[in-house]
């Protein structure tokens, strides 16, 4: 194995380790923010004033970012567009869940939930179709 191949192998391993650790951490912190927003705020993100919906939205998008990294690890040989679309779709679906759980916290649930659901569905459908190609 030549020196260029060894460097490529090491950098590839480094990238996979960072993506794996980062992906898991983002998903874990995102799920925490989604299901226990007060605890997340008190333990990690004390930026006044407390806003449950905002904390849960942050969690939703952390889940999506982590999903992009973990999905890319599952398909390292290519399919970056499909991976990105599915990961963003997962974050968008978590955002829908945030709005569904927090219907009493503001916004316009009758408009927001259907709109964000269509957006999440479009991302996921396009991502899975792209991934299958």
C-alpha positions in Angstrom: 0.0 0.0 0.0 1.5 3.4 -1.0 1.7 6.4 1.3 -1.2 8.1 -0.5 -3.4 5.1 0.0 -2.5 5.0 3.7 -3.3 8.7 4.1 -6.6 8.2 2.3 -7.4 5.2 4.5 -6.6 7.1 7.7 -8.6 10.2 6.6 -11.5 8.0 5.7 -11.4 6.3 9.1 -11.2 9.6 10.8 -14.2 10.9 8.8 -16.3 7.8 9.7 -15.4 8.1 13.4 -16.3 11.8 13.5 -19.5 11.2 11.6 -20.5 8.3 13.8 -19.8 10.1 17.1 -21.2 13.4 15.9 -24.3 11.7 14.4 -25.1 9.8 17.6 -24.5 12.9 19.8 -26.7 15.1 17.7 -29.5 12.5 17.7 -29.3 11.9 21.4 -29.3 15.6 22.3 -32.1 16.2 19.8 -34.3 13.5 21.2 -33.6 14.9 24.7 -34.7 18.4 23.6 -37.8 17.0 22.0 -39.0 14.7 24.8 -37.8 16.6 27.9 -37.4 20.3 26.8 -37.5 21.6 30.4 -34.7 19.3 31.4 -32.7 20.2 28.3 -33.1 23.9 29.1 -32.2 23.5 32.8 -29.2 21.3 32.2 -27.8 22.5 29.0 -29.4 25.5 27.4 -30.3 28.2 29.9 -31.0 31.0 27.5 -33.8 33.0 29.0 -36.7 33.1 28.5 -37.6 29.4 28.4 -39.6 28.6 25.3 -40.7 24.9 25.0 -41.6 25.1 21.3 -38.2 26.7 20.4 -36.3 24.0 22.4 -38.3 21.2 20.7 -37.6 22.8 17.3 -33.9 22.8 18.1 -34.2 19.2 19.0 -36.0 18.4 15.7 -33.2 19.8 13.6 -30.5 18.3 15.7 -32.1 14.9 15.0 -32.1 15.7 11.2 -28.4 16.7 11.2 -27.4 13.6 13.2 -29.5 11.5 10.8 -27.7 12.9 7.8 -24.3 11.9 9.3 -25.5 8.4 10.3 -27.2 7.8 6.9 -24.1 8.8 5.1 -22.2 6.2 7.1 -24.6 3.6 6.0 -24.0 4.5 2.3 -20.4 5.6 2.1 -19.9 4.8 -1.6 -22.2 7.5 -2.8 -25.8 8.6 -2.8 -25.0 11.9 -1.1 -28.2 13.6 -2.4 -30.4 10.8 -1.2 -28.7 10.7 2.2 -29.1 14.5 2.6 -32.7 14.4 1.6 -33.6 11.6 3.9 -31.7 13.2 6.8 -33.4 16.5 6.3 -36.7 14.7 5.9 -36.2 13.0 9.3 -35.5 16.4 10.9 -38.5 17.9 9.2 -40.7 15.0 10.4 -39.4 15.6 14.0 -40.3 19.3 13.5 -43.9 18.2 12.6 -43.9 16.1 15.9 -42.8 19.2 17.8 -45.7 21.2 16.3 -48.2 18.4 17.0 -47.1 18.1 20.6 -47.0 21.8 21.2 -50.3 22.9 19.5 -51.1 25.0 22.6 -47.7 26.8 22.5 -48.3 29.1 19.5 -48.2 29.2 15.8 -51.1 28.2 13.6 -51.4 24.4 14.0 -54.2 24.0 11.4 -51.8 25.4 8.8 -48.3 24.6 10.2 -48.8 20.9 10.8 -50.2 20.1 7.3 -47.6 22.3 5.6 -44.6 20.9 7.5 -46.0 17.4 7.0 -46.1 17.9 3.2 -42.6 19.3 3.3 -41.3 16.3 5.4 -43.0 13.9 3.1 -41.5 15.5 0.0 -38.0 15.4 1.4 -38.4 11.8 2.5 -40.0 10.6 -0.8 -37.4 12.3 -2.9 -34.6 11.0 -0.7 -35.7 7.4 -0.8 -36.3 7.5 -4.5 -32.9 9.0 -5.0 -31.3 6.5 -2.6 -32.8 3.6 -4.5 -31.4 4.7 -7.9 
